[in-house]
Amino acid sequence: MKITAIDSFCLRFEYQEGFTYAGGRCTGRLTNLVRVHTDEGLMGIGSAYSHPSIVHLVIKQQLEPLLIGKDPTQVEELWGEMYGLTRWYGRKGAAMSALGALDTAFWDLRGQAADQPIWKLLGGEQDTCPAYGSALLWKEPSDLAKEASALVTRGFLRVKMRLARDPDWDRAAVQAVRDAVGQEVDIMVDGSMRYNADTAFSTARMLEEHNCFWFEEPFAPENLTDFVELRQNIGIPLAAGENEFGEQGFRELITTGAVDIIQPDACRCGGITEVLRSAVLAKEADLKMATHSWSDAIAITANAHIVSAMSNGLTVEIDQTGNPFVESLLTDPLVIKNGQLSLTNKPGLGIQLDEDFVSNNTLTDPFNIPDGAYSDMAFGTQHWNPAPPFPSR
């Protein structure tokens, strides 16, 4: 099998109202997709969640010329070639996400060529994966209670909420969600990198009181010292990794003793290959792996195949904020039942794009991103409006 062409394109969706969170007011969503075509008529798909223009540039001007004529089922070898070509300006960030989109497409093709789903290629035995509903942003506690109950009704047995607004609101929000879902549903908490050492410690103690499942990213990813110190002095697991890239990045998280749970993301950290390598490192250190996903259904599915197959795989994140790239991108929507995401036995990723949806939401010029706040990315300085620092007491 040989690669004959690579499509790279950006999807953009604009909300009518959007939502408020620590980064300000979200006005839309962005994601990058790839299609890898072959001479045998098979096509693999992947996605990247980063700066759309940089991702497109790296794929079309650097990686596609390298890959044409190569066998996409030689996944690890191609990963090494792509990394070698981009190392000087890559290693972390958009270049790593770009090659990861292609890596995921190669895994999709490897599975199709073997007529097996990826989870089975990885030695897994289950065609399902534990999943949690990720939403519960900065709303009134009573509204959060209703939203959390709705997530449970949709089939989730775990939910994630965002805190770090202010101490009183944090406590009231957690209490409201716990009262709404009861003790049988797990509550994860994302700190959105907004705490300092003291406020993170007091928040962790509060989360322990409410039997929360983990405390995610209380600090910026560069601040490993505070992660290590906090982990040594609290009883709730610490999680991080959505802002980390490559096996080397997760090795640093693991060897410094910064976290209990790593959170790689195929569309961020370098594809299925790097999520898998990072999961193996975590397993060797007796740590858990719970993938991050905040962009699209391709990334969720890619991550879920690995979580399902790995013995230390814990759960996969599913954005429930009204993200059309999660809800409408595929011909067969994601199905959650009894806390499990269905993966099916179809070969490769086992998914198919809704081409009408893709066509209707493709950005004509990936080098011209309309101004807006796209959750994790802001274009136009008027849309860069992070919340004031979390108050200390």
C-alpha positions as CSV (number, residue, x, y, z in Angstrom):
1,M,0.0,0.0,0.0
2,K,1.3,3.5,-0.9
3,I,0.2,7.0,0.0
4,T,-1.0,8.9,-3.0
5,A,-2.4,12.1,-1.6
6,I,-3.1,13.9,1.7
7,D,-5.9,16.3,2.3
8,S,-5.5,18.9,5.1
9,F,-8.4,21.2,6.0
10,C,-9.7,23.2,8.9
11,L,-13.2,23.1,10.3
12,R,-14.8,26.2,11.9
13,F,-18.1,26.6,13.7
14,E,-19.5,29.8,15.1
15,Y,-21.8,29.8,18.1
16,Q,-24.9,32.0,18.2
17,E,-24.3,32.5,22.0
18,G,-21.3,30.5,23.1
19,F,-20.4,30.0,26.7
20,T,-18.4,31.6,29.5
21,Y,-15.4,30.0,31.2
22,A,-12.0,31.0,32.6
23,G,-10.8,32.1,29.2
24,G,-13.6,34.5,28.7
25,R,-16.5,34.1,26.3
26,C,-16.2,31.2,23.7
27,T,-17.6,32.2,20.3
28,G,-16.7,29.2,18.2
29,R,-14.7,26.0,17.7
30,L,-11.8,25.0,15.4
31,T,-10.2,21.7,14.5
32,N,-7.9,20.4,11.7
33,L,-8.7,17.2,9.8
34,V,-6.6,15.0,7.5
35,R,-7.5,12.4,4.9
36,V,-4.7,10.1,3.8
37,H,-5.4,8.4,0.4
38,T,-3.8,5.3,-0.9
39,D,-3.3,3.4,-4.1
40,E,-5.5,0.6,-2.8
41,G,-8.5,2.8,-2.4
42,L,-8.4,2.9,1.4
43,M,-8.5,6.2,3.2
44,G,-7.4,7.0,6.7
45,I,-8.5,10.0,8.8
46,G,-7.0,11.9,11.7
47,S,-7.2,15.3,13.5
48,A,-5.1,17.9,15.1
49,Y,-6.1,20.5,17.7
50,S,-3.7,23.4,17.5
51,H,-3.1,26.6,15.6
52,P,-4.9,25.8,12.3
53,S,-2.7,27.7,10.0
54,I,0.6,26.2,11.4
55,V,-0.8,22.7,11.3
56,H,-1.9,23.0,7.7
57,L,1.5,24.5,6.7
58,V,3.5,21.7,8.3
59,I,1.3,19.0,6.7
60,K,1.2,20.4,3.2
61,Q,4.6,21.9,2.8
62,Q,6.8,19.6,4.9
63,L,5.2,16.3,5.6
64,E,3.1,15.5,2.5
65,P,6.2,15.6,0.2
66,L,8.0,13.3,2.6
67,L,5.2,10.8,2.8
68,I,3.9,10.4,-0.8
69,G,4.8,6.9,-2.0
70,K,5.4,5.5,1.5
71,D,3.6,2.6,3.1
72,P,1.2,4.1,5.7
73,T,1.0,0.8,7.6
74,Q,4.7,1.3,8.6
75,V,3.4,3.6,11.3
76,E,6.3,3.8,13.7
77,E,8.9,4.2,11.0
78,L,6.9,7.1,9.5
79,W,6.5,8.7,12.9
80,G,10.3,8.7,13.2
81,E,10.8,10.2,9.8
82,M,8.2,13.0,10.4
83,Y,9.6,13.8,13.8
84,G,13.2,13.9,12.4
85,L,12.1,16.4,9.7
86,T,10.3,18.7,12.1
87,R,12.4,18.3,15.2
88,W,14.4,21.6,14.7
89,Y,11.2,23.7,15.0
90,G,8.9,21.1,16.4
91,R,9.3,18.7,19.4
92,K,6.3,20.3,21.1
93,G,3.4,22.4,19.9
94,A,1.7,22.7,16.6
95,A,4.2,20.7,14.6
96,M,3.8,17.7,16.9
97,S,0.1,17.9,16.7
98,A,0.3,18.1,12.9
99,L,2.3,14.9,12.6
100,G,0.0,13.3,15.1
101,A,-3.0,13.9,12.9
102,L,-1.2,11.9,10.2
103,D,-0.1,9.2,12.6
104,T,-3.7,8.6,13.6
105,A,-4.7,8.3,10.0
106,F,-1.9,5.8,9.5
107,W,-3.2,3.7,12.4
108,D,-6.7,3.9,10.8
109,L,-5.2,2.5,7.6
110,R,-3.2,-0.1,9.5
111,G,-6.4,-1.4,11.1
112,Q,-8.3,-1.3,7.8
113,A,-5.5,-3.3,6.1
114,A,-5.6,-5.9,8.8
115,D,-9.4,-5.9,8.9
116,Q,-9.3,-5.3,12.7
117,P,-10.2,-2.4,14.9
118,I,-7.3,-0.6,16.5
119,W,-8.2,-1.6,20.0
120,K,-7.9,-5.3,18.9
121,L,-4.6,-4.6,17.1
122,L,-3.3,-3.3,20.5
123,G,-4.3,-6.5,22.3
124,G,-7.5,-5.2,23.8
125,E,-10.5,-7.4,24.5
126,Q,-13.4,-4.9,24.9
127,D,-15.2,-3.0,22.1
128,T,-16.2,-0.3,24.7
129,C,-14.3,2.3,26.7
130,P,-15.2,4.1,30.0
131,A,-16.1,7.7,29.2
132,Y,-17.0,10.9,31.2
133,G,-19.1,13.9,30.3
134,S,-17.0,17.0,30.3
135,A,-18.8,20.3,30.7
136,L,-20.1,22.1,33.9
137,L,-18.5,25.5,33.3
138,W,-19.0,28.8,35.2
139,K,-22.7,28.8,35.8
140,E,-24.8,29.2,38.9
141,P,-24.6,26.2,41.2
142,S,-28.3,25.4,40.7
143,D,-27.8,25.3,36.9
144,L,-24.7,23.1,37.3
145,A,-26.8,20.7,39.3
146,K,-29.4,20.4,36.5
147,E,-26.6,20.0,33.9
148,A,-24.9,17.3,35.9
149,S,-28.2,15.4,36.3
150,A,-28.7,15.7,32.5
151,L,-25.3,14.2,31.8
152,V,-26.1,11.2,34.0
153,T,-29.4,10.8,32.1
154,R,-27.4,10.7,28.9
155,G,-25.5,7.6,30.2
156,F,-22.4,9.1,31.9
157,L,-21.3,7.8,35.3
158,R,-18.5,10.3,35.5
159,V,-18.7,14.1,35.0
160,K,-16.1,16.9,34.9
161,M,-16.5,20.4,36.1
162,R,-14.4,23.6,35.9
163,L,-13.6,25.5,39.1
164,A,-11.1,28.3,40.0
165,R,-13.7,31.1,39.9
166,D,-13.5,32.1,43.6
167,P,-13.3,30.0,46.8
168,D,-17.0,30.4,47.8
169,W,-18.3,29.6,44.3
170,D,-15.9,26.6,44.0
171,R,-17.3,25.1,47.2
172,A,-20.9,25.8,46.4
173,A,-20.5,24.5,42.8
174,V,-19.0,21.2,43.9
175,Q,-21.6,20.7,46.7
176,A,-24.4,21.4,44.2
177,V,-23.1,18.8,41.7
178,R,-22.5,16.2,44.4
179,D,-26.0,16.6,45.8
180,A,-27.4,16.3,42.2
181,V,-25.6,13.2,41.1
182,G,-25.2,11.4,44.5
183,Q,-22.2,9.4,45.7
184,E,-22.3,6.8,42.9
185,V,-21.2,9.2,40.2
186,D,-17.5,10.3,39.9
187,I,-16.8,14.0,39.8
188,M,-13.6,15.2,38.2
189,V,-12.4,18.7,38.7
190,D,-10.4,20.9,36.3
191,G,-8.5,23.8,37.8
192,S,-7.7,25.4,34.5
193,M,-4.2,26.3,35.6
194,R,-5.5,29.1,37.9
195,Y,-4.3,28.2,41.4
196,N,-1.2,29.0,43.3
197,A,0.4,26.6,45.8
198,D,-1.8,27.8,48.7
199,T,-5.1,28.0,46.9
200,A,-4.5,24.6,45.2
201,F,-3.9,23.0,48.6
202,S,-7.1,24.4,50.2
203,T,-9.1,23.5,47.1
204,A,-7.7,19.9,47.1
205,R,-8.8,19.5,50.7
206,M,-12.3,20.7,49.8
207,L,-12.4,18.3,46.9
208,E,-11.4,15.4,49.2
209,E,-14.3,16.3,51.5
210,H,-16.7,15.9,48.6
211,N,-15.1,12.6,47.4
212,C,-14.0,14.0,44.0
213,F,-12.2,11.6,41.6
214,W,-9.2,13.8,40.6
215,F,-7.9,17.3,40.6
216,E,-6.7,18.3,37.1
217,E,-4.2,21.0,36.1
218,P,-4.3,23.3,39.2
219,F,-1.0,24.8,37.8
220,A,0.4,25.7,34.4
221,P,2.3,22.8,32.8
222,E,5.7,24.5,33.3
223,N,5.2,24.5,37.0
224,L,6.2,21.0,37.9
225,T,7.7,21.9,41.3
226,D,4.2,22.9,42.6
227,F,2.7,19.7,41.2
228,V,5.2,17.6,43.0
229,E,4.8,19.4,46.3
230,L,1.0,19.3,46.1
231,R,0.9,15.7,45.2
232,Q,3.0,14.8,48.3
233,N,0.5,16.6,50.7
234,I,-3.0,15.7,49.5
235,G,-5.2,12.6,49.2
236,I,-6.8,13.2,45.9
237,P,-5.1,12.1,42.6
238,L,-3.5,14.8,40.5
239,A,-4.0,14.7,36.7
240,A,-2.3,16.6,33.9
241,G,-1.1,16.3,30.3
242,E,-3.4,18.0,27.8
243,N,-0.6,20.6,27.3
244,E,2.2,18.1,27.0
245,F,3.7,16.7,23.8
246,G,5.5,13.5,22.9
247,E,6.8,10.6,24.9
248,Q,9.6,12.8,26.3
249,G,7.1,15.2,27.8
250,F,5.2,12.6,29.6
251,R,8.4,10.9,30.8
252,E,9.2,14.2,32.5
253,L,5.8,14.3,34.2
254,I,6.2,10.8,35.3
255,T,9.8,10.7,36.5
256,T,9.4,14.0,38.5
257,G,6.5,12.5,40.4
258,A,4.2,15.3,39.3
259,V,1.0,13.4,38.7
260,D,-1.0,10.2,39.5
261,I,-2.8,10.3,36.1
262,I,-1.4,11.3,32.7
263,Q,-3.7,12.9,30.1
264,P,-2.3,12.6,26.6
265,D,-4.4,13.4,23.6
266,A,-3.8,11.9,20.2
267,C,-4.7,15.2,18.4
268,R,-2.3,17.2,20.6
269,C,0.7,15.1,21.7
270,G,1.7,13.3,18.5
271,G,-0.9,10.8,17.5
272,I,-1.9,7.4,18.6
273,T,1.7,6.3,18.6
274,E,2.7,8.8,21.3
275,V,-0.4,8.3,23.4
276,L,0.4,4.6,23.4
277,R,4.1,5.1,24.3
278,S,3.1,7.5,27.1
279,A,0.6,5.0,28.4
280,V,3.3,2.3,28.5
281,L,5.6,4.7,30.5
282,A,2.8,5.4,32.9
283,K,2.0,1.7,33.3
284,E,5.7,1.0,34.1
285,A,5.4,3.6,36.9
286,D,2.2,2.2,38.2
287,L,0.2,5.3,37.1
288,K,-3.1,5.6,35.3
289,M,-3.9,7.1,31.9
290,A,-7.0,9.1,31.1
291,T,-7.0,10.8,27.7
292,H,-7.9,14.4,27.2
293,S,-10.3,15.3,24.3
294,W,-11.7,18.7,23.6
295,S,-11.8,19.0,19.8
296,D,-13.6,16.4,17.8
297,A,-15.0,12.9,17.6
298,I,-12.0,11.6,15.6
299,A,-9.7,12.4,18.5
300,I,-12.1,11.0,21.1
301,T,-12.3,7.7,19.1
302,A,-8.6,7.5,18.6
303,N,-8.0,8.0,22.3
304,A,-10.7,5.6,23.3
305,H,-9.1,2.7,21.3
306,I,-6.0,3.0,23.4
307,V,-7.7,3.5,26.8
308,S,-9.8,0.4,26.0
309,A,-6.8,-1.7,25.2
310,M,-4.4,-0.6,28.0
311,S,-4.7,-2.2,31.5
312,N,-3.9,1.2,33.0
313,G,-6.4,3.0,30.8
314,L,-8.9,4.8,33.0
315,T,-11.4,6.8,30.9
316,V,-11.8,9.1,27.9
317,E,-13.1,12.7,27.9
318,I,-16.2,13.6,25.8
319,D,-16.9,17.3,25.4
320,Q,-20.6,18.0,26.3
321,T,-20.7,21.7,25.9
322,G,-22.5,21.6,22.6
323,N,-19.5,21.0,20.3
324,P,-20.7,20.2,16.8
325,F,-17.4,18.5,15.9
326,V,-18.2,16.0,18.6
327,E,-21.9,15.7,18.0
328,S,-22.3,15.9,14.2
329,L,-18.9,15.1,12.5
330,L,-19.5,11.4,12.1
331,T,-22.2,9.5,10.2
332,D,-22.8,7.4,13.3
333,P,-22.8,9.6,16.5
334,L,-20.9,8.5,19.6
335,V,-23.0,6.3,21.8
336,I,-22.7,6.3,25.6
337,K,-24.4,3.7,27.7
338,N,-23.8,2.8,31.3
339,G,-20.7,5.0,31.3
340,Q,-19.2,3.3,28.3
341,L,-18.4,4.6,24.8
342,S,-19.1,2.0,22.1
343,L,-16.2,1.4,19.7
344,T,-17.6,-1.4,17.5
345,N,-15.6,-4.1,15.7
346,K,-15.2,-2.1,12.4
347,P,-11.6,-2.0,11.1
348,G,-9.3,0.9,12.0
349,L,-10.9,3.7,13.9
350,G,-14.3,2.3,12.8
351,I,-15.8,5.7,12.0
352,Q,-16.9,7.6,8.9
353,L,-17.1,11.4,8.4
354,D,-20.4,13.1,7.5
355,E,-19.1,14.6,4.3
356,D,-22.0,17.1,4.1
357,F,-21.2,18.4,7.6
358,V,-17.5,18.6,6.7
359,S,-18.2,20.5,3.5
360,N,-20.5,23.0,5.2
361,N,-18.0,23.8,8.0
362,T,-14.7,23.8,6.1
363,L,-12.8,27.0,6.4
364,T,-12.0,28.2,2.8
365,D,-8.6,29.7,3.7
366,P,-6.8,28.0,6.7
367,F,-4.4,31.0,6.8
368,N,-7.2,33.4,7.4
369,I,-8.9,32.6,10.7
370,P,-11.8,34.9,11.5
371,D,-11.5,36.7,14.8
372,G,-13.0,34.9,17.7
373,A,-12.5,33.0,20.9
374,Y,-12.3,29.3,20.0
375,S,-12.1,27.8,23.5
376,D,-8.4,27.3,23.8
377,M,-7.3,29.7,21.0
378,A,-8.1,33.4,20.5
379,F,-7.8,35.3,17.3
380,G,-8.1,39.1,17.6
381,T,-6.9,40.7,20.8
382,Q,-10.4,41.8,21.7
383,H,-11.2,38.1,22.2
384,W,-8.3,37.4,24.6
385,N,-10.1,38.0,27.9
386,P,-9.0,35.6,30.6
387,A,-10.7,35.9,33.9
388,P,-9.0,37.8,36.8
389,P,-6.6,35.8,38.9
390,F,-8.1,33.4,41.5
391,P,-8.4,35.3,44.8
392,S,-6.2,34.2,47.6
393,R,-7.2,34.4,51.3
